[in-house]
Amino acid sequence: MLIETNLTARDIGRAVGLNSGSYFYTSFKKYTGCTPDSYRKAHQAKIFDNK
């Protein structure tokens, strides 16, 4: 969803059933080592570079 939509991290957290957008943000960073925003930027850049 981070790559394929323009939804905020908070909205994505809610869409996957979390009541707190900040919990999604914190958990995402803990498990991936980067913020949802930096993940989105890095992966969208890769997708557009391959087109």
C-alpha positions in Angstrom: 0.0 0.0 0.0 2.9 2.4 0.6 4.1 1.9 -2.9 0.8 1.5 -4.8 -1.2 4.3 -3.1 -0.9 7.8 -1.9 -2.4 7.0 1.5 -0.6 8.3 4.5 1.1 5.9 6.9 -1.6 6.7 9.4 -4.4 5.8 6.9 -2.6 2.6 6.0 -2.3 1.6 9.6 -6.1 2.1 10.0 -6.8 0.2 6.8 -4.9 -2.8 8.1 -6.8 -2.8 11.4 -4.6 -0.7 13.7 -6.3 2.0 15.7 -3.1 4.1 16.0 -1.2 5.4 13.0 1.8 6.1 15.3 1.9 2.4 16.3 2.1 1.4 12.6 4.8 4.0 12.0 6.9 2.9 15.0 6.4 -0.8 14.3 7.3 -0.4 10.6 10.5 1.4 11.5 11.4 -1.3 14.1 11.0 -4.2 11.6 12.3 -2.6 8.4 14.9 -0.1 9.8 13.3 2.8 7.9 10.3 5.0 8.1 7.2 4.3 6.0 7.9 7.6 4.1 11.5 6.7 3.3 10.5 3.2 2.3 7.9 4.6 -0.1 10.3 7.1 -1.7 13.0 4.4 -2.2 10.7 1.8 -3.7 8.7 4.2 -5.9 12.0 5.5 -7.3 13.0 1.9 -8.2 9.6 1.3 -9.9 9.8 4.5 -12.0 13.4 3.9 -12.9 12.5 0.5 -14.3 9.8 1.9 -16.7 
